[in-house]
Amino acid sequence: MKMRFPLLSRLGEWSFATYLLHVYVIQFFVKYVAGGTLDNPVLLALGIASAFLIIAVASAIQFSWFEKRATLCLNEKLDRWWPKAA
């Protein structure tokens, strides 16, 4: 079955990285960005959109560069230590 919405599949792959990273991006946003934009709704909306974009990009990078590689490496080691029964 072909996936109709590949972006949704990607978001699912990135979900653990998003879980780990979103707190830091939101803290940065609240501490350094939101303080000066609370009186300007347009700037606040742009800041929130930027935070979402940063979270998505950082999650994609963390998944691609670390999580995916670490999972493949661990699976190879586990296959050697505990081979599956034929």
VENDACOR-V54191 format. One record per residue. N is the residue number from 1. RES is the residue in three letters. SS is DSSP state (2 for helix, 1 for strand, 0 for the rest). PSI is psi in degrees with one decimal (none if undefined). OMEGA is omega in degrees with one decimal (999 if undefined). Layout:
<<N RES SS PSI OMEGA> <N RES SS PSI OMEGA>>
This chain:
<<1 MET 0 128.7 -178.4> <2 LYS 0 137.0 -179.8> <3 MET 0 128.6 -179.4> <4 ARG 0 -27.8 -178.2> <5 PHE 0 84.5 -176.9> <6 PRO 2 -27.7 179.1> <7 LEU 2 -37.7 178.1> <8 LEU 2 -37.3 176.3> <9 SER 2 -43.6 178.1> <10 ARG 2 -43.2 179.1> <11 LEU 2 -36.6 176.0> <12 GLY 2 -40.5 177.5> <13 GLU 2 -36.1 -176.4> <14 TRP 0 -3.0 -169.4> <15 SER 2 -39.4 179.8> <16 PHE 2 -41.8 177.0> <17 ALA 2 -38.5 177.4> <18 THR 2 -42.9 178.2> <19 TYR 2 -40.3 -178.2> <20 LEU 2 -33.8 -171.2> <21 LEU 2 -27.2 -169.6> <22 HIS 2 -33.5 -178.3> <23 VAL 2 -42.3 -177.5> <24 TYR 2 -39.1 178.7> <25 VAL 2 -42.6 179.7> <26 ILE 2 -40.8 176.9> <27 GLN 2 -43.7 177.8> <28 PHE 2 -45.6 -179.3> <29 PHE 2 -48.4 -178.2> <30 VAL 2 -40.8 -175.1> <31 LYS 2 -41.1 -170.4> <32 TYR 2 -23.1 -173.7> <33 VAL 2 -51.1 -171.2> <34 ALA 2 -30.5 -177.1> <35 GLY 2 -40.8 -178.0> <36 GLY 2 -3.2 -174.9> <37 THR 0 2.2 -176.4> <38 LEU 0 -28.3 -179.5> <39 ASP 0 -6.6 -179.7> <40 ASN 0 103.1 -175.7> <41 PRO 2 -30.4 179.9> <42 VAL 2 -47.0 177.8> <43 LEU 2 -37.4 177.5> <44 LEU 2 -43.8 178.2> <45 ALA 2 -41.5 177.6> <46 LEU 2 -37.8 177.2> <47 GLY 2 -42.5 178.9> <48 ILE 2 -43.5 177.6> <49 ALA 2 -40.6 177.8> <50 SER 2 -40.5 178.5> <51 ALA 2 -44.0 177.2> <52 PHE 2 -42.9 179.9> <53 LEU 2 -43.3 178.7> <54 ILE 2 -42.2 178.4> <55 ILE 2 -44.6 -178.9> <56 ALA 2 -45.4 -179.2> <57 VAL 2 -45.0 179.5> <58 ALA 2 -37.7 177.7> <59 SER 2 -41.6 178.5> <60 ALA 2 -42.2 179.9> <61 ILE 2 -46.1 -179.9> <62 GLN 2 -41.1 179.4> <63 PHE 2 -47.5 -175.0> <64 SER 2 -42.8 -173.1> <65 TRP 2 -26.6 -176.4> <66 PHE 2 -60.6 -170.1> <67 GLU 2 -45.1 -179.2> <68 LYS 2 -45.5 -179.9> <69 ARG 2 -42.0 179.8> <70 ALA 2 -39.1 178.8> <71 THR 2 -44.4 178.4> <72 LEU 2 -44.0 179.8> <73 CYS 2 -45.4 -179.9> <74 LEU 2 -40.3 178.2> <75 ASN 2 -39.0 177.3> <76 GLU 2 -44.0 179.1> <77 LYS 2 -42.8 179.4> <78 LEU 2 -36.9 177.2> <79 ASP 2 -34.9 178.0> <80 ARG 2 -38.7 -177.4> <81 TRP 2 -42.0 -178.9> <82 TRP 0 82.5 179.9> <83 PRO 0 147.2 180.0> <84 LYS 0 144.3 178.7> <85 ALA 0 141.6 -177.1> <86 ALA 0 none 999>>
